[in-house]
Structures are given as structure tokens and as C-alpha cells.
């Protein structure tokens, strides 16, 4: 799976005004995740149906007005051996340890606006980051030092990518 996104890989979509926020990166990685596992994936929360990917399994604890796809109750999900991703962890409380241990493949995103970001950044999980520079360009890094002074940072926890 391609983690390093080039300028042409980023998503610029009217839905959610992706060019102005983290969706430029998260939707691109979600698309790669779905395509890499040939749609045999589980999405926690409802993001990708808004960008033309509604046929995979979707779980959410909230009522979502999605353009397509069937949403199942998040509390019924079994991670065991599944390819799981969540592009918006602000809307779901995810047991990261359980997901990381049980899922076959995993892609979770945390923004620096969340309390868990610092703790998870220091964890032993596989992880990488994207940060936005002063010219609004997103950059990939695996080094915490690259994030010093940055206000827009995404942490991705991954397994088997």
C-alpha cells in the first residue's frame, strides 16, 4: 500500500472542501486502503461513501446520513482477522489496543486536536505522520522532530500496510 502520497495523489473534492483540510490526505489513504484489499475492508465511521466508495462494510455508533452503503452498529464489530480503517477517530471511541491486536490490517488516523495524540505518538505502534506546511502542502514523515511547531498534523497508526 502506498503511504507516501505525491501532490497528484491528494484528493481535491468539493465534498468536505478536502483541499482546505486533512481530508486531502485521509481520503486518499482510505481509497488506497480499499483498493489494496480489493474492497474486503471494514470502515469505522462513514467517510468513504461520500467520495464514491460505498460497497465495503461500514460500522458506526452514530446515525449517519450517507449517500450510499449500509451502516452497521459499531458495537457489533469483530476486528478479528479483518482489514479495518477509520479516517475520523474524533467521532468514534476506538479501543486501539484491541483493534491493533485483532485486526489483520489497520489504518487509524488521529489529529493533534485530540488528547490521545501525544500518548499514541510515543507508543510502540507502527505509525507515520502527515503535516501541513505554511504553503498548505501536506508532507509525509515518520519522525516526530519534523512536527515541531506544526499546527496541522495527522498521526496514522497502521498494521500490515
N, C-alpha and C positions, 0 to 999 in steps of 0.2 A: 504494500500500500504506500502511496506517495504521501509523505508527511510534509515535505518541503514544497510549498506552493510558490510557483512563479507568478509574476504580475498577471499573466493571461489566465491563470487558474482561479484567481479570486472571483467571487460572484458579485456582480453588479445588477441587482434586481430591484424593481420598484417596490415589491412586497417587502415591507420592513426597512426600506431605504438602506439596503445592505452596504452600499459604498460608504456610508457615513458611520458604520458601527462594526461590531465584531462578527456580524453575520457574513461579511465578505469572506472571512476565514472559516467560520464554523459550518456554513452551508457547503462550502467547497469540500471540506473534510468529510462531512456527512455523505455527500454524493460519492466521494471516493470509497468510503466505507461500504455503502450499499452496493456499489458496482464491484468492489473487490470480492465481496462474499455472495455475489450473484443474487441479491435480494433476500438471502437467507439470514436476515438480521432482525433484531428487536430494538425498537426505538423507545426510549423513555421520554415522555412528553411529546408534544405534537409540533414539530418544526418542518420536517421534510415534505409533508403533503402540500404545504403552501408553495413549494418550489418544484412541484411536478413529480414527486416520489411518494405515492400513496399506497403501494401494494405490499409493503412489508408489515410485520406485526408492530403495533403501536400500543403502548401502555401509558396511562396517565391517571393520576388521582383526582384530576380536575375535569370539569366539563369543558370541552374544547369545541369551538365552532370551527371544524376543519373542512376544507373544501372537498376532501375525499378520504377514504380509508376508514377502517373500523377501529375504534378505540376501545381497548380492554382495560379493566380495573387494574391499576398499578399494584395493588396489594395481592394480586393473584399471580404475579410473575415469578417464574422459576428461572434463575440465571444459569443453572447447571448445564454446562456444555454449549451455551448459546453465544452468538455474536451480538453483543449489546452495545448500544451507544446512546448518549444523552448530550444534546447540544445546548441545553438550557437547564443547568442544575439549580438555578435560582427558584424554579417552580416545583421542584421535587426534592424531598429529603431522601437521599440515596445512601444506603449503607455501603460505603466504598469498599470496606474490607470484604464484605460478603460478595459484592459484585466482582471484585478483583480476584478473589479466591475461586469462585464458582464459574465465572464466565469463561468461554473458550477464548474470545477476543473481546476487547473492551476499549471504548473511547469515551471518556468523560471530560467535559470542559468546565473549568471554574474560572471566574473572573476575579480580579483583585478587589472587587467590591464586596466579596464575601469573607466572613470571618475565618472560614476554613482554608483560605488560600495560603496563608503563611505556614500553617501546620502541614498541609499537604505538600507544599513546596520543599519542606525539609524531610519528607517521608522517603522510604526506600522504594516506592512505586516507580515503575517506568514512567517518565514524564518528559514533556517538551513544552516550549512556550512560543507564543507569538506576541510581539509588542508592536505598537504603532509609533512611528517617529513623528517629528514635527511637521513633516510633509504629508502626513496621513497615509504613509505606506506601511504595510504590515511586514514584519521580519520574523523569520524562524530562528530559534536558538534553543540550546539545551543547557545554557549557562546562566545561572542566577545573576552573575555580575553584569550581564548585558541589560538587566532590567532596572538597574539603579537610576532613580529619578524619573522613571516612566510612569505615566498615569493610566495608560490603557494597556493592560497585559492580560493575556489568556494563558491559563495553565491547562494542559491536557494530560490526563492520566491514561495510559494505554497499556495494553497487554496483547502480545502476538500480532502486532501490526507490521 
